[in-house]
Amino acid sequence: MNFKQKLELSYRQIKKFGCNLSSLLFILKLFLKKNESVIRYVSKVYKKPIYLRNNTSDIPVYDEVLLKEDYRIDVPIHPSTILDCGANIGLTTVYFNNKFPDAKIICIEPESSNYEMLRKNVSQHENIVTYQAGIWNKSTYLTIENEQAEKYAFTVRETNEITRETVRAISIPDVMKENQWETIDILKIDIEGAEKELFASNYDNWLPKTKLIIIELHDRMKPGCSKTFFNALAHYNFEMAVRGENIFCLLKH
């Protein structure tokens, strides 16, 4: 983020959480130049600590998720099961946990440094299960293709070669079976292009059991994501709306 973007974020921080000591300390740390220093923040809204790696993509993600509320749900829904695919460092999970404290949340993140921050951010919250894994249309193994990318932009591909860098992939039916879920109330998907594989096949046994999908599509990373996604949803009665980069898809009966 440049200086102007940090100023705009600081304004939203104060507008959202007030001009208090916690917000002022957060803003002070935001402008420090030390790379990879970790900002710890606690607010009256999010009462448990939130950890962000300063001068990384964690900061704009914090802005999008907790300040701008890109995952705000404007339909009457009282979820008991939430699946966060591409959980990154867990900010969306924290947001949903704050909004729906009784819901069980499963979050899935393949990249090790993100997963470490995810565990740190959700460790004091209840009803949250984490998987260090990728989400795919079957159980398999994945490798990260662009390890030098920003921490929110890792892409993966399927592999038959098992190495120390390989991560397992799990399917949505596997997640549901392991956790004894019959339905998914909210399915959030931000998986940097892997939605093309996820919606290419083997979706019939979970997609009609999903009430609300919130997804960001990544055709810029992997052409054909949108076509594959909309082709899959065309078999079911989903009502769609767009907010920012996210598409909200509500299953209508």
C-alpha positions as CSV (number, residue, x, y, z in Angstrom):
1,M,0.0,0.0,0.0
2,N,1.2,3.5,-0.8
3,F,1.0,6.5,1.6
4,K,-2.3,7.7,0.3
5,Q,-3.9,4.2,0.6
6,K,-2.6,4.0,4.2
7,L,-4.2,7.4,5.0
8,E,-7.5,6.2,3.5
9,L,-7.3,3.0,5.5
10,S,-6.6,5.0,8.7
11,Y,-9.7,7.1,8.1
12,R,-11.8,4.0,7.7
13,Q,-10.2,2.5,10.8
14,I,-11.2,5.5,13.0
15,K,-14.6,5.7,11.4
16,K,-15.2,2.0,12.0
17,F,-13.7,1.5,15.4
18,G,-13.4,5.0,16.9
19,C,-10.5,7.4,17.7
20,N,-9.2,5.4,20.6
21,L,-5.8,4.2,21.9
22,S,-6.1,0.8,20.1
23,S,-6.9,2.5,16.7
24,L,-4.1,5.1,17.1
25,L,-1.6,2.4,17.9
26,F,-2.7,0.4,14.9
27,I,-2.3,3.4,12.6
28,L,1.1,4.1,14.1
29,K,2.3,0.6,13.5
30,L,0.8,0.7,10.0
31,F,3.2,3.5,9.0
32,L,6.3,1.8,10.4
33,K,8.7,0.7,7.7
34,K,10.0,-2.5,9.3
35,N,9.2,-5.3,6.9
36,E,7.2,-8.3,8.2
37,S,6.6,-6.8,11.6
38,V,3.4,-8.1,13.1
39,I,0.6,-5.7,14.1
40,R,-1.6,-6.9,17.0
41,Y,-4.9,-5.2,17.2
42,V,-7.9,-5.6,19.6
43,S,-11.2,-3.7,19.3
44,K,-14.5,-3.6,21.1
45,V,-16.0,-5.2,18.1
46,Y,-13.5,-8.0,17.6
47,K,-12.6,-8.7,21.2
48,K,-9.9,-11.3,20.5
49,P,-6.5,-10.2,19.1
50,I,-6.1,-9.8,15.3
51,Y,-2.6,-10.3,13.9
52,L,-1.4,-8.8,10.6
53,R,1.9,-8.9,8.9
54,N,2.8,-5.3,8.2
55,N,3.8,-4.1,4.7
56,T,2.2,-7.2,3.2
57,S,-1.1,-8.0,1.5
58,D,-2.5,-8.7,5.0
59,I,-3.2,-4.9,5.3
60,P,-5.5,-4.5,2.3
61,V,-7.2,-7.7,3.1
62,Y,-7.9,-6.4,6.6
63,D,-9.3,-3.2,4.9
64,E,-11.6,-5.2,2.6
65,V,-12.9,-7.7,5.1
66,L,-13.1,-5.9,8.4
67,L,-13.4,-2.2,7.5
68,K,-15.3,-2.3,4.2
69,E,-17.1,-5.5,5.1
70,D,-16.9,-7.1,1.7
71,Y,-18.6,-10.2,3.1
72,R,-21.5,-8.5,4.7
73,I,-24.7,-10.6,4.1
74,D,-27.8,-8.7,3.3
75,V,-30.3,-11.6,3.3
76,P,-31.9,-13.2,6.3
77,I,-29.8,-16.2,7.1
78,H,-28.9,-17.8,10.4
79,P,-26.1,-20.2,9.5
80,S,-25.0,-23.1,11.6
81,T,-22.3,-24.3,9.1
82,I,-19.8,-22.1,7.3
83,L,-17.0,-23.3,5.0
84,D,-14.2,-20.8,4.3
85,C,-12.2,-22.0,1.3
86,G,-9.0,-20.0,0.8
87,A,-9.0,-18.7,4.3
88,N,-5.7,-16.9,4.0
89,I,-4.9,-15.5,7.5
90,G,-8.4,-16.0,8.8
91,L,-9.9,-12.5,8.7
92,T,-13.1,-13.7,6.9
93,T,-13.4,-16.5,9.5
94,V,-13.0,-13.9,12.3
95,Y,-15.6,-11.7,10.6
96,F,-18.2,-14.6,10.3
97,N,-17.4,-15.8,13.8
98,N,-18.2,-12.4,15.2
99,K,-21.4,-12.1,13.2
100,F,-22.5,-15.7,13.8
101,P,-20.9,-16.9,17.0
102,D,-22.9,-20.1,17.2
103,A,-22.0,-21.3,13.8
104,K,-19.4,-23.9,13.2
105,I,-16.7,-22.7,10.8
106,I,-14.2,-24.8,8.9
107,C,-11.4,-22.9,7.2
108,I,-9.1,-24.3,4.6
109,E,-5.7,-22.7,3.6
110,P,-2.8,-24.5,1.8
111,E,0.1,-22.1,2.1
112,S,2.2,-22.6,5.2
113,S,2.9,-18.9,6.2
114,N,-0.7,-18.0,5.7
115,Y,-1.8,-21.0,7.7
116,E,0.5,-20.1,10.6
117,M,-1.2,-16.7,10.8
118,L,-4.6,-18.3,10.3
119,R,-4.0,-20.5,13.4
120,K,-2.8,-17.4,15.3
121,N,-5.9,-15.4,14.4
122,V,-8.5,-18.1,15.3
123,S,-6.8,-19.8,18.2
124,Q,-8.9,-18.0,20.8
125,H,-12.2,-18.4,19.0
126,E,-14.7,-21.2,19.5
127,N,-16.4,-23.4,16.9
128,I,-13.6,-23.1,14.4
129,V,-11.7,-26.0,12.7
130,T,-8.7,-25.4,10.4
131,Y,-7.2,-27.5,7.6
132,Q,-3.9,-26.9,6.0
133,A,-5.0,-28.1,2.6
134,G,-6.2,-27.0,-0.7
135,I,-9.8,-27.4,-1.9
136,W,-10.3,-29.4,-5.1
137,N,-12.9,-31.5,-6.8
138,K,-11.3,-34.7,-5.3
139,S,-8.8,-35.8,-2.8
140,T,-5.3,-35.4,-4.3
141,Y,-2.1,-33.4,-3.8
142,L,-1.2,-29.9,-4.9
143,T,1.9,-27.9,-5.4
144,I,2.2,-24.1,-5.2
145,E,3.2,-22.6,-8.5
146,N,4.1,-19.1,-7.7
147,E,5.8,-19.0,-4.3
148,Q,7.1,-15.5,-4.9
149,A,3.6,-14.0,-5.3
150,E,1.9,-11.8,-2.8
151,K,0.6,-13.8,0.2
152,Y,-3.0,-13.7,-0.9
153,A,-2.2,-14.7,-4.5
154,F,-0.7,-18.2,-4.4
155,T,-2.0,-20.5,-7.1
156,V,-1.8,-24.3,-7.1
157,R,-1.9,-27.2,-9.5
158,E,-2.4,-30.9,-9.1
159,T,0.7,-33.1,-8.8
160,N,1.5,-36.8,-8.6
161,E,5.0,-36.0,-7.1
162,I,4.9,-35.9,-3.3
163,T,7.6,-33.6,-1.9
164,R,8.1,-31.6,1.3
165,E,6.4,-28.6,-0.5
166,T,3.4,-30.7,-1.6
167,V,0.1,-30.0,0.2
168,R,-2.9,-32.2,0.3
169,A,-6.1,-31.3,-1.4
170,I,-9.5,-32.2,0.0
171,S,-12.9,-32.2,-1.6
172,I,-16.0,-30.5,-0.2
173,P,-17.8,-33.8,0.2
174,D,-14.8,-35.1,2.3
175,V,-15.0,-32.0,4.5
176,M,-18.8,-32.5,5.0
177,K,-18.4,-36.2,5.8
178,E,-15.5,-35.7,8.2
179,N,-17.6,-33.1,10.1
180,Q,-20.9,-34.8,9.7
181,W,-22.5,-31.9,7.9
182,E,-25.6,-32.5,5.8
183,T,-25.7,-28.9,4.3
184,I,-23.5,-25.9,4.0
185,D,-25.2,-22.6,5.0
186,I,-22.4,-20.3,3.8
187,L,-19.6,-21.3,1.4
188,K,-17.0,-18.6,0.9
189,I,-14.5,-19.3,-2.0
190,D,-11.4,-17.3,-2.8
191,I,-8.9,-19.8,-4.1
192,E,-7.0,-17.9,-6.8
193,G,-8.2,-19.8,-9.9
194,A,-8.7,-23.3,-8.4
195,E,-12.5,-22.6,-8.6
196,K,-12.1,-23.7,-12.3
197,E,-11.3,-27.3,-11.1
198,L,-13.7,-27.2,-8.2
199,F,-16.7,-26.5,-10.4
200,A,-15.5,-28.6,-13.4
201,S,-16.8,-31.9,-12.0
202,N,-18.1,-33.8,-8.9
203,Y,-20.2,-30.9,-7.6
204,D,-23.6,-32.6,-7.8
205,N,-23.3,-34.0,-4.3
206,W,-22.6,-30.8,-2.5
207,L,-23.7,-27.8,-4.6
208,P,-27.5,-28.3,-4.2
209,K,-26.9,-28.6,-0.5
210,T,-25.2,-25.2,-0.3
211,K,-27.5,-22.3,0.7
212,L,-25.2,-19.3,0.0
213,I,-22.0,-19.1,-2.0
214,I,-19.7,-16.0,-1.8
215,I,-17.0,-16.3,-4.5
216,E,-14.3,-14.2,-6.1
217,L,-13.5,-15.4,-9.7
218,H,-10.0,-15.3,-11.1
219,D,-10.1,-15.4,-14.9
220,R,-7.0,-13.1,-14.9
221,M,-5.1,-15.9,-13.2
222,K,-6.7,-18.9,-14.9
223,P,-8.9,-18.2,-18.0
224,G,-12.2,-20.1,-18.0
225,C,-13.0,-19.8,-14.2
226,S,-16.2,-17.8,-14.8
227,K,-17.5,-20.0,-17.6
228,T,-16.9,-23.2,-15.5
229,F,-18.5,-21.7,-12.4
230,F,-21.7,-20.4,-14.2
231,N,-22.1,-23.6,-16.1
232,A,-22.2,-25.5,-12.8
233,L,-24.7,-23.1,-11.2
234,A,-26.9,-23.2,-14.2
235,H,-28.2,-26.6,-13.1
236,Y,-29.7,-25.1,-9.9
237,N,-31.8,-22.2,-8.9
238,F,-29.3,-19.7,-7.6
239,E,-30.1,-16.0,-7.4
240,M,-27.0,-13.8,-7.8
241,A,-25.8,-10.4,-6.8
242,V,-22.4,-8.6,-7.0
243,R,-20.6,-6.6,-4.4
244,G,-17.1,-5.5,-5.2
245,E,-15.1,-8.5,-6.4
246,N,-17.5,-11.0,-4.8
247,I,-20.5,-12.7,-6.3
248,F,-23.2,-13.7,-3.8
249,C,-25.3,-16.7,-4.9
250,L,-28.4,-17.6,-2.9
251,L,-30.1,-21.0,-3.5
252,K,-33.8,-20.5,-4.0
253,H,-36.3,-23.4,-3.5
